[in-house]
Amino acid sequence: MAVSINKLARKSLSLIEPYVPGKPAEVLFREKGISRIIKLASNENPFGPSPEALKAIKKKLSGINRYPEGSAFELKEKLACLLKTRNDQIIVGNGSSEIISMAIQSFCEPGDEIVFPSPSFIIYKILAHAFGAIPVTVKLNSDMRYNIESFFEKISGKTKIVILCNPNNPTGSHINKKQLEKFMKNIPERIVILSDEAYFEYAEDPQFGSCIDWLGRKNVIVTRTFSKIYGLAGLRIGYGIATQDIIKTMEKIRPPFNTTSLAQYAALAAIDDHVFVEKSLINNRKEKKFLAENLKNLGFNVFPSQANFIFCSHKLNAGTICKELEEKGIILRPMAGFGMKDNFIRITIGKPFENRLLIKELRSIIARGGYHEKTGS
Ligand SMILES: Cc1ncc(COP(=O)(O)O)c(C=O)c1O
């Protein structure tokens, strides 16, 4: 008889629950035959991709018989100019998730500890286990704000990386400059700080604390992405910024041709698409306010957000609310998959008509007190 695969696979994989993404629109269409679907589950840009990015890749389609320029030289030049760094301080990845993965692979030996907030982006835990590191979580305050002191309580001699998710997914909470300064002043030199800034473009607080300001003064890696404000989630492209030494180390394990040529061209064009970025930011600002006010009126507890989503809770069961909304073609993200209680939901901020439809449907579900709960179905 063949040996069980669980026995052959690395032991730490038994600790991993596979990542469950927001339900794709195609799945809802297949399951329910609903064709008009409003997806507010994965923090994507509701306006589609940057139009300039679309134009650029259409022009380059005939070149896809060739391998891409693996190091993404041109994109790095552009980013370096924008960020006022050298281009050898940048690494480009298949989404920023790949940069996070490469950082962990580059710096963690099995048994090293990775400290990160909870709740936060699920892949930190998955990647820690995948490479034999030990995930150590730091609870956010009950109002979902960061408590910097509590990070120091979790740091040990085995800590190799501390991940800051700023703004944090799923809560939208952020670290301000003062908190970051306190953190940096007290963090031991030997620790690598990975600042996941996938949503930083949306941050409105002028005191938002980016780790970009700490490059080189500490062992900082900042990760950012084209998946959110630039609307390129499906192309998979993101980047990391750090010192030359850190980037040189991470480049050793970067898979060749890890980003496609089309993704690189799209990213290059998207950076210059200021009109699209501005439109996305204005919508986010206005609609976040609209959603927050209306959710509060419906009895939701709404947590302040610096991102393109809203984290909230309700006395009704979130799974029930989300199931009912799916019947109407609206997909949100219940937070049970993030290891949270059943009444938390994350809502991506959509276009004005999407948000209004969501509020209308929520109003009717809440007025009925949650159909599924009453019938038990
Ligand atoms: C906090 C955070 N970091 C990173 C990512 C991954 O983004 P990418 O598409 O660049 O891999 C996400 C995606 O939702 C995220 O929420």
PDBQT file of the ligand as one rigid body, heavy atoms in Angstrom, charges set to zero:
ROOT
HETATM    1  C1  LIG A 401      -2.547  43.148   3.718  1.00  0.00    +0.000 C 
HETATM    2  C2  LIG A 401      -2.347  42.536   2.387  1.00  0.00    +0.000 A 
HETATM    3  N1  LIG A 401      -1.117  42.318   1.953  1.00  0.00    +0.000 NA
HETATM    4  C3  LIG A 401      -0.864  41.766   0.766  1.00  0.00    +0.000 A 
HETATM    5  C4  LIG A 401      -1.916  41.391  -0.055  1.00  0.00    +0.000 A 
HETATM    6  C5  LIG A 401      -1.600  40.679  -1.311  1.00  0.00    +0.000 C 
HETATM    7  O1  LIG A 401      -1.618  41.474  -2.370  1.00  0.00    +0.000 OA
HETATM    8  P1  LIG A 401      -1.004  41.005  -3.743  1.00  0.00    +0.000 P 
HETATM    9  O2  LIG A 401      -2.159  40.927  -4.658  1.00  0.00    +0.000 OA
HETATM   10  O3  LIG A 401      -0.045  42.099  -4.065  1.00  0.00    +0.000 OA
HETATM   11  O4  LIG A 401      -0.311  39.700  -3.561  1.00  0.00    +0.000 OA
HETATM   12  C6  LIG A 401      -3.226  41.591   0.343  1.00  0.00    +0.000 A 
HETATM   13  C7  LIG A 401      -4.327  41.168  -0.512  1.00  0.00    +0.000 C 
HETATM   14  O5  LIG A 401      -5.472  41.287  -0.261  1.00  0.00    +0.000 OA
HETATM   15  C8  LIG A 401      -3.459  42.164   1.601  1.00  0.00    +0.000 A 
HETATM   16  O6  LIG A 401      -4.692  42.353   2.064  1.00  0.00    +0.000 OA
ENDROOT
TORSDOF 0
